[in-house]
Amino acid sequence: MLLEVGDSRVLGDAAPRLRFVEDKSAVQGVDEARIEARRVGRRVLAVDDKPAFELSYWCGTCQFLFERLEGATATFSPDDADGLASGISGIDHAVISRFGTLLPEGGYRPLLLEVTPRLVFPSAPGDYFAEDQVATWGPESFWGLPVYPRTPYYRTFETRVDDGAHFYEFVVPMVPPSWNEPDRVAAYTAALGSGVTPTAVAVSILDVCNPAEEHGVDVYAHWALTHFLLDGHHKTQAGAEAGRPIQLLSLLAVDPGLSTPEQVARVPALRAAEEQTRLRPRS
């Protein structure tokens, strides 16, 4: 459910802890000018200048991706975030300002959502990469296996964009749920049972991946909205375990995703649409 849409605004810090960057460290023997021209480095979300997640490749025709890397070891709850435990009544500009200092300078669109998270494990039932993605791109050509994100993650919503595209939403924890403190998860589970709806906070990007060739049985563009959790790891796990909704304050970045500003501008309307599961044609 879409609860509220905020006005686009400029957020960020000159020295942010999180950045969406091109990682060139794995590129060997390639002229720097060629790297800049061809974007041969990995596209990553970096935390404290260490690659934390590898993201979808630049071409826009390859498979959608978030793959946890060695730099994904920290969460970002500020000391004064206790007010989020009981939920917020609307888009809170003070909360946005506090979390905005973690992010790179740029344009962001705040969205306040209500989501019921569903925890998914790679290659287990419900895994987007083993099911929806394989149906379009097939398994990875080298490994002969589905893409492996190296992290459990949460699925929250999907809907139709048009006849040739479908919208998927993911909530990705910066650390796996197994790192969460069981007592805190239990406390949030109890609060959810008493009617409290706590708020998690995320920085989000939209990747639009459109296959160039027909490898699978169901070929269409995948619009993937990925929320990387800044605060709310315990709340999100509690929501998944209890099967109850939580709030998610998304700071949707306009520029870092594999999408145009016009596509990003469509996210609020898509997120307000009725949920629809894609009906896959029979192979």
Helices and strands as residue ranges (DSSP letters): E 2-5, E 9-11, E 18-23, H 32-38, E 42-47, E 50-55, E 66-68, G 82-86, H 93-100, E 106-115, E 118-120, H 132-137, E 153-162, E 165-172, G 177-179, H 182-193, E 199-209, E 221-231, H 233-242, E 246-253, H 261-265, H 267-271
